[in-house]
Amino acid sequence: MAAVFTDSNFDVEVLKADKLSVIDFWAPWCGPCLALGPTIDALSKDYEGKVNVGKVNVDENPNLSINYGVTSIPCVLFIKDGQVVDKQVGAAPKNVFDKKIQKILGL
């Protein structure tokens, strides 16, 4: 299951993490976000221990959305060493995320 990131734990769990973080910005009223949910959960299982995969509910954590300029959801940010290194706006098939993760990790 994907982790839950919030305004209060984002700094420690994502920005100070020693591995790549894949963060899905979503909301429960967003149809495409709900459709993407199982893909995010699958990525968290596939990359367990190697990649930090989680979700940010934009309604409950508005500061994160503002800080990262998230204006459309779903929006998946790829953060490594505290910096956004890639981004996927809109739902996409799992292989799109796999390719981005593998490219960032140099696999």
C-alpha positions as CSV (number, residue, x, y, z in Angstrom):
1,M,0.0,0.0,0.0
2,A,1.3,3.5,-0.9
3,A,2.4,5.7,2.0
4,V,0.3,8.8,2.9
5,F,2.3,12.1,2.8
6,T,1.0,15.2,4.5
7,D,2.1,18.8,5.1
8,S,3.5,17.6,8.5
9,N,5.5,14.5,7.4
10,F,6.6,15.5,3.8
11,D,9.9,17.1,4.8
12,V,11.1,14.0,6.7
13,E,9.5,11.3,4.6
14,V,10.2,12.8,1.1
15,L,12.6,15.7,1.1
16,K,15.1,14.1,3.5
17,A,14.6,10.5,2.2
18,D,17.7,8.8,0.8
19,K,15.9,7.4,-2.1
20,L,13.6,8.4,-5.0
21,S,10.1,9.4,-3.9
22,V,7.1,9.1,-6.3
23,I,4.2,11.2,-5.0
24,D,0.7,11.1,-6.4
25,F,-1.2,14.4,-5.7
26,W,-4.9,13.4,-5.8
27,A,-8.4,14.0,-4.4
28,P,-11.2,11.6,-3.5
29,W,-13.7,13.5,-5.9
30,C,-11.3,13.2,-8.9
31,G,-12.3,10.3,-11.2
32,P,-8.9,10.0,-13.0
33,C,-7.2,10.1,-9.6
34,L,-9.3,7.2,-8.4
35,A,-8.5,5.3,-11.6
36,L,-4.7,5.9,-11.0
37,G,-4.9,4.7,-7.4
38,P,-4.3,0.9,-8.1
39,T,-1.3,1.8,-10.3
40,I,0.3,3.8,-7.5
41,D,-0.4,0.9,-5.0
42,A,1.2,-1.5,-7.5
43,L,4.3,0.7,-7.9
44,S,4.6,0.8,-4.1
45,K,4.7,-3.0,-4.0
46,D,7.0,-3.4,-7.1
47,Y,9.6,-0.9,-5.7
48,E,9.2,-1.6,-2.0
49,G,12.5,-0.8,-0.2
50,K,13.9,0.9,-3.3
51,V,11.5,3.8,-4.0
52,N,9.3,5.8,-1.6
53,V,5.8,5.7,-3.2
54,G,3.0,7.6,-1.7
55,K,0.0,9.9,-2.1
56,V,-0.9,13.5,-1.0
57,N,-4.6,14.4,-0.7
58,V,-4.7,17.9,-2.1
59,D,-7.8,18.8,-0.2
60,E,-6.2,17.9,3.2
61,N,-2.7,19.3,2.3
62,P,-3.1,22.5,0.3
63,N,0.3,23.8,1.2
64,L,2.1,21.0,-0.7
65,S,0.0,21.6,-3.8
66,I,0.8,25.3,-3.7
67,N,4.5,24.8,-3.0
68,Y,4.9,22.4,-6.0
69,G,2.6,24.3,-8.3
70,V,0.1,21.4,-8.6
71,T,-2.9,22.9,-10.5
72,S,-4.2,19.8,-12.2
73,I,-4.7,16.3,-10.7
74,P,-3.7,13.6,-10.8
75,C,-0.2,14.9,-10.8
76,V,2.7,12.6,-9.9
77,L,6.0,14.1,-8.9
78,F,9.3,12.3,-8.8
79,I,11.5,13.8,-6.1
80,K,15.2,12.8,-5.5
81,D,17.6,14.5,-3.2
82,G,14.9,17.1,-2.3
83,Q,14.4,18.2,-6.0
84,V,11.6,17.4,-8.5
85,V,13.4,15.4,-11.2
86,D,10.3,14.4,-13.3
87,K,6.5,14.9,-13.4
88,Q,3.5,13.2,-14.9
89,V,0.3,15.2,-15.1
90,G,-2.8,13.1,-15.7
91,A,-3.5,9.4,-15.4
92,A,-1.1,7.1,-17.4
93,P,-0.5,3.3,-17.7
94,K,1.8,1.7,-15.2
95,N,4.6,1.2,-17.8
96,V,4.9,5.0,-18.2
97,F,5.7,5.2,-14.5
98,D,8.0,2.2,-14.6
99,K,10.0,3.8,-17.4
100,K,10.4,7.1,-15.6
101,I,11.5,5.3,-12.3
102,Q,14.0,3.1,-14.1
103,K,15.4,6.1,-16.0
104,I,15.9,8.1,-12.8
105,L,17.4,5.1,-11.0
106,G,19.7,4.4,-14.0
107,L,18.3,0.8,-14.4
